[in-house]
Amino acid sequence: MLRIQTPLSTWSQERSMKWLVLLGLVAFSECIVKIPLRRVKTMRNTVSGKNILNNILKEHVYRLSQISFRGSNLTTHPLRNIKDLIYVGNITIGTPPQEFQVVFDTGSSDFWVPSDFCTSRACSTHVRFRHLQSSTFRLTNKTFRITYGSGRMKGVVAHDTVRIGDLVSTDQPFGLSVEEYGFEGRAYDGVLGLNYPNISFSGAIPIFDNLKNQGAISEPVFAFYLSKDEQEGSVVMFGGVDHRYYEGELNWVPLIEVGDWIIHMDRISMKRKIIACSGSCEAVVDTGTSAIEGPRKLVNKIHKLIGARPRHSKYYISCSAVNTLPSIIFTINGINYPVPGRAYVLKDSRGRCYSMFQENKVSSSTETWILGDVFLRVYFSVFDRGNDRIGLARAV
């Protein structure tokens, strides 16, 4: 997710500004929606975060084993992979529809795009919503702020019709930014949060909840397949799972606490030695973060073990050594998830190789890791709101 910078994933909200924005929302079709994604540069929101029964999970599988790629209840939406750094997809808002490129972000709950009201330099480089051109637009006087790891915004809540592929949400509340800082040059216009409603800054019901409540999707699940090496084919799917995107069984992991996509991780190891998360820790499964992030000391330890050296803001590795780098193994719910060296190393614009392990700058009283796109390119992920769990399987 675009990580929101707040102490221990608390999100600050402001409602003192007087703007009115209208929101028109949902009339959806019951089918698994697959949305194509594409990769861009990142940001990320924050993380907040008991043990839920493991066995019961197998009893409530939402017919996932029966929903095929041709299933009438699955909607898939293509995503574009931008430089293996982030994935974006197209949505529309308004009547007639206006198109935007957004990050589908499991790390946050708010949906917003730039507005005509915004005079910040960042807004001028992106598509802005022209509210006067939409006949279904409705404004409110509710305002809010969000601070992400790499930028911040101030917005006002409005309502309008929002479309994600074939899914339609009428009178959907969403945010219109009136100020943006740090988003200049980003290859996306806004953010579509897919986390639980309790961590919304704007207080607006998230679009997934609206789709679920209005019966647009028959099963309260969505899933991500993120392509590798800047290839096409990335998708987000709603209402079911397309089994062609993974191999083997889906392994279900209960959330630590209902209300955030955070799970327990047993340990992180390399060459049969524990190198981090000794005695368990927390892991945020976040499609809006490009890297794998953790506490500075432990990330530095990993860089030392793989021979990465700092240069400016990155840790570089000899490109000739990438194929010999050891896999780093994330053990979750007793199952090992190896991430090979070629998956956690990228090339910069000059062809130099650098590590995609980064410091998580959000302060927390517990050891917390963020499993971003580096991890999710290797493992197909299913987010099950009905059973408050995450499913993982090796991506094809």
C-alpha positions in Angstrom: 0.0 0.0 0.0 1.1 3.5 -0.2 2.4 3.5 3.2 0.8 6.0 5.4 3.2 7.6 7.8 1.6 7.6 11.2 2.8 6.3 14.5 1.9 2.6 14.6 -0.5 2.9 11.7 -2.8 5.5 13.2 -4.1 7.7 10.6 -4.6 11.4 11.1 -7.8 12.9 9.7 -8.8 16.5 9.3 -12.3 17.7 8.8 -12.1 21.4 9.0 -12.1 22.5 5.4 -15.3 23.6 3.7 -15.7 22.0 0.3 -18.7 20.1 -1.1 -18.3 17.1 -3.3 -20.9 14.7 -4.5 -20.5 10.9 -4.8 -22.5 8.7 -7.0 -22.0 5.0 -6.6 -22.8 1.4 -7.4 -24.7 -0.7 -9.9 -22.5 -3.8 -10.4 -22.6 -7.0 -12.3 -22.1 -10.3 -10.6 -18.9 -11.7 -12.1 -15.3 -12.1 -11.2 -13.7 -8.9 -12.4 -10.1 -9.1 -13.6 -8.3 -5.8 -13.9 -5.0 -5.4 -15.7 -2.3 -3.7 -13.8 1.0 -2.1 -14.8 4.1 -1.2 -12.8 5.0 2.3 -11.6 7.0 4.0 -8.9 5.9 3.6 -5.3 4.8 5.0 -2.1 3.1 3.3 0.8 0.6 3.8 3.6 1.0 2.6 7.2 0.3 -0.5 8.9 -1.8 -1.2 11.9 -2.7 -4.2 13.1 -5.8 -12.8 17.0 -5.1 -15.8 16.3 -8.0 -17.1 14.3 -8.7 -20.7 14.0 -6.7 -22.5 11.3 -9.0 -25.5 10.8 -12.1 -23.4 10.4 -10.5 -21.7 7.4 -10.6 -24.9 5.4 -14.3 -25.3 6.1 -15.1 -21.8 4.7 -13.5 -21.6 1.4 -16.1 -19.6 -0.4 -16.2 -22.1 -3.2 -12.8 -20.9 -4.2 -11.9 -24.4 -5.5 -15.1 -24.3 -7.7 -14.6 -20.8 -9.2 -12.8 -21.1 -12.4 -11.5 -18.5 -14.8 -14.7 -18.8 -16.8 -16.8 -18.7 -13.6 -19.8 -16.3 -13.9 -18.9 -14.8 -10.5 -15.3 -13.7 -11.3 -14.3 -10.3 -12.7 -10.7 -9.7 -13.6 -9.2 -6.3 -14.3 -5.8 -5.8 -16.1 -3.0 -4.0 -14.4 0.1 -2.5 -16.0 3.5 -3.3 -14.6 5.7 -0.2 -14.5 9.4 -1.1 -14.1 8.7 -3.8 -11.5 8.1 -0.9 -9.1 4.3 -0.6 -8.9 1.2 -1.8 -10.7 -1.6 0.4 -11.9 -5.0 -0.1 -13.5 -7.6 2.1 -15.1 -10.9 3.0 -13.5 -13.5 5.6 -14.4 -15.5 8.1 -12.3 -18.6 10.2 -13.3 -21.2 10.4 -16.0 -20.0 10.4 -18.7 -17.0 8.4 -17.4 -13.6 10.1 -16.8 -10.6 7.7 -16.8 -7.8 7.5 -14.2 -4.8 5.3 -13.5 -4.8 4.2 -9.9 -2.8 2.0 -7.6 -4.9 -0.9 -6.2 -3.5 -0.7 -2.6 -4.2 -3.3 0.1 -2.2 -1.1 2.6 -4.8 1.7 2.7 -8.6 2.1 2.6 -9.2 5.4 0.9 -9.9 6.0 -2.8 -9.0 9.4 -4.2 -7.9 11.2 -7.4 -6.8 14.7 -8.1 -9.5 17.4 -8.5 -10.0 20.6 -10.4 -9.8 22.3 -7.1 -6.1 21.3 -6.7 -3.5 23.9 -7.6 -0.4 21.9 -6.3 2.3 21.2 -8.9 1.8 17.5 -8.4 -1.9 17.7 -9.5 -0.9 19.5 -12.7 1.1 16.5 -13.8 -1.9 14.1 -13.5 -5.4 13.7 -14.8 -7.8 15.7 -12.6 -11.5 15.0 -12.1 -13.7 17.6 -13.7 -16.7 17.6 -11.4 -18.7 20.1 -13.5 -18.7 17.6 -16.4 -20.3 14.8 -14.4 -24.1 14.8 -14.1 -24.0 12.3 -11.2 -21.5 14.2 -9.1 -22.3 15.1 -5.5 -20.1 17.1 -3.1 -19.9 16.9 0.7 -18.4 19.2 3.3 -16.2 16.4 4.8 -12.4 16.9 4.5 -9.4 14.7 5.4 -5.6 14.4 5.2 -3.4 11.4 4.5 0.4 11.3 4.9 2.1 8.5 2.9 5.7 7.4 3.1 6.6 9.5 0.1 4.0 12.2 0.0 0.9 13.7 1.5 -2.5 15.0 0.4 -5.5 16.9 1.6 -8.9 16.2 0.2 -12.6 16.5 0.3 -15.1 13.7 0.1 -17.5 13.5 -2.9 -19.9 10.9 -4.4 -20.2 9.7 -8.0 -20.5 6.6 -10.1 -17.2 4.6 -10.2 -16.5 1.7 -12.6 -13.8 -1.0 -12.2 -14.1 -3.0 -15.4 -17.7 -4.3 -15.4 -18.3 -3.5 -11.8 -20.3 -0.3 -11.2 -20.6 1.4 -7.8 -23.2 4.2 -7.9 -23.1 7.1 -5.4 -19.6 5.9 -4.3 -17.9 8.1 -1.8 -14.3 9.0 -2.8 -11.7 11.7 -2.2 -10.8 14.6 -4.4 -7.4 16.0 -3.6 -7.1 19.7 -3.1 -3.4 19.6 -2.1 -0.7 17.1 -3.0 3.0 17.0 -2.2 5.5 14.4 -3.2 3.5 12.9 -6.0 5.2 14.8 -8.8 6.3 12.5 -11.7 4.4 9.5 -10.3 3.0 7.3 -13.1 -0.5 7.1 -11.6 -3.2 9.6 -10.8 -4.6 8.3 -7.5 -5.0 5.5 -5.0 -7.7 2.9 -4.7 -7.5 1.4 -1.2 -8.6 -2.2 -0.6 -8.0 -2.4 3.2 -10.7 -2.6 5.8 -13.0 0.4 6.4 -11.9 1.0 10.0 -8.6 2.5 8.8 -10.0 5.0 6.4 -8.9 8.5 6.8 -11.9 10.0 5.1 -14.4 7.9 6.9 -15.9 6.9 3.5 -17.0 3.3 2.9 -14.3 1.7 0.7 -15.4 0.7 -2.8 -14.9 -3.0 -2.2 -17.3 -2.9 0.8 -19.8 -1.1 -1.4 -19.6 -3.6 -4.1 -20.0 -6.4 -1.6 -22.9 -4.8 0.2 -24.8 -4.1 -3.0 -24.3 -7.7 -4.3 -22.1 -6.7 -7.2 -19.7 -9.5 -6.2 -21.0 -12.9 -5.0 -17.9 -13.7 -2.8 -16.1 -11.2 -0.6 -12.7 -12.0 -2.0 -10.2 -10.3 -4.3 -6.8 -11.5 -5.5 -3.6 -10.3 -7.3 -1.3 -11.7 -9.9 1.7 -9.5 -10.4 3.9 -10.1 -13.5 7.7 -10.2 -13.5 10.3 -8.4 -15.6 8.0 -5.6 -16.7 5.8 -8.1 -18.6 2.1 -7.6 -19.3 -0.5 -9.9 -17.8 -0.8 -8.6 -14.2 -4.4 -8.6 -12.9 -6.5 -7.9 -9.9 -9.6 -10.1 -9.7 -12.8 -9.6 -7.7 -15.4 -12.0 -6.5 -13.4 -15.2 -6.9 -10.1 -16.7 -8.0 -8.7 -17.7 -11.4 -6.7 -20.9 -10.6 -4.6 -20.5 -13.8 -2.5 -17.9 -12.0 -0.9 -20.2 -9.4 0.3 -23.7 -8.9 -0.3 -26.1 -6.0 -2.7 -25.4 -3.1 -3.6 -22.0 -1.6 -2.2 -21.8 1.9 -4.5 -19.8 4.2 -3.1 -17.5 6.9 -5.4 -15.9 9.5 -5.1 -12.2 10.2 -3.6 -11.2 13.5 -6.6 -9.0 14.0 -9.7 -8.3 12.0 -9.4 -4.9 10.3 -6.0 -4.9 8.6 -4.1 -7.2 6.2 -1.5 -8.1 8.8 -0.4 -11.7 9.6 2.0 -13.5 11.9 5.4 -14.5 10.4 7.4 -17.3 12.1 10.9 -16.3 10.9 13.1 -15.1 8.1 16.0 -17.4 7.3 18.9 -17.8 4.8 21.0 -20.9 4.4 19.2 -22.6 7.3 20.0 -19.8 9.7 17.5 -17.4 11.1 18.5 -13.9 10.1 15.4 -11.9 11.2 12.0 -12.3 12.8 13.4 -14.5 15.5 10.6 -15.7 17.7 7.9 -14.4 15.2 6.9 -11.0 14.1 4.2 -9.2 12.1 4.0 -9.0 8.3 1.9 -6.6 6.3 0.8 -7.9 2.9 0.9 -4.8 0.8 0.3 -4.4 -3.0 1.1 -0.7 -2.8 4.7 -1.2 -1.7 7.3 -2.2 -4.2 10.0 -3.5 -1.8 10.2 -5.8 1.2 10.6 -3.5 4.1 11.8 -4.2 7.7 13.6 -2.6 10.7 16.8 -0.8 9.7 19.2 -3.0 11.7 17.8 -6.2 10.3 17.7 -4.9 6.7 21.3 -3.8 7.1 22.1 -7.3 8.4 20.6 -8.8 5.2 22.5 -6.4 3.0 25.7 -7.4 4.7 24.9 -11.1 4.3 24.3 -10.7 0.5 27.2 -8.4 0.0 25.2 -5.3 -0.9 26.9 -1.9 -0.5 25.3 1.5 0.1 25.5 4.1 -2.6 23.3 7.2 -2.2 19.8 5.8 -1.1 20.3 2.2 -2.5 22.3 -0.9 -1.7 24.1 -2.2 -4.8 25.2 -5.7 -5.7 27.3 -6.9 -8.6 25.0 -8.0 -11.4 27.2 -10.9 -12.1 26.5 -12.3 -8.6 22.7 -12.1 -8.7 22.2 -15.7 -9.9 24.4 -17.0 -7.0 22.6 -15.0 -4.3 20.9 -17.2 -1.7 17.2 -17.4 -1.4 15.7 -15.6 1.6 13.0 -17.7 3.2 9.9 -16.2 4.8 8.2 -18.8 7.0 4.5 -18.1 7.5 2.1 -20.3 9.4 4.7 -23.1 9.3 5.1 -23.0 5.5 8.3 -21.7 3.8 8.1 -19.1 1.1 11.6 -18.7 -0.6 12.3 -15.5 -2.5 15.3 -16.1 -4.8 18.1 -13.5 -5.4 16.8 -12.7 -8.9 13.5 -11.7 -7.3 14.8 -9.3 -4.7 17.3 -7.5 -7.0 16.3 -4.9 -9.6 18.3 -2.9 -12.1 18.4 0.9 -12.1 18.3 3.1 -15.2 22.1 2.7 -15.6 21.9 -1.1 -15.5 23.3 -1.4 -12.0 21.8 -4.0 -9.7 20.4 -3.0 -6.3 18.6 -4.7 -3.4 14.8 -4.4 -2.9 15.1 -4.8 0.8 14.4 -1.4 2.4 14.0 0.1 5.8 10.5 0.4 7.1 10.4 3.9 8.5 7.0 3.5 10.3 7.7 3.2 14.0 6.3 0.2 15.8 6.6 -1.4 19.2 6.9 -4.8 17.4 9.1 -6.1 14.7 7.1 -5.5 11.5 7.9 -6.4 7.9 6.1 -5.3 4.8 5.7 -7.9 2.1 5.4 -5.8 -1.0 5.5 -6.5 -4.7 8.9 -8.2 -4.5 7.3 -11.0 -2.5 3.9 -10.8 -4.3 5.5 -11.4 -7.8 6.6 -14.8 -6.5 3.4 -15.6 -4.6 -0.2 -15.2 -5.9 -2.3 -13.6 -3.1 -5.9 -13.9 -2.2 -7.6 -11.5 0.3 -10.6 -13.1 1.9 -12.7 -10.5 3.7 -15.4 -13.1 4.5 -13.0 -15.2 6.6 -10.4 -12.5 7.5 -7.5 -14.4 6.1 -4.9 -14.3 3.2 -4.2 -17.1 0.8 -0.8 -17.6 -0.7 0.4 -19.9 -3.5 3.4 -19.9 -5.9 2.5 -17.7 -8.9 2.9 -19.3 -12.3 
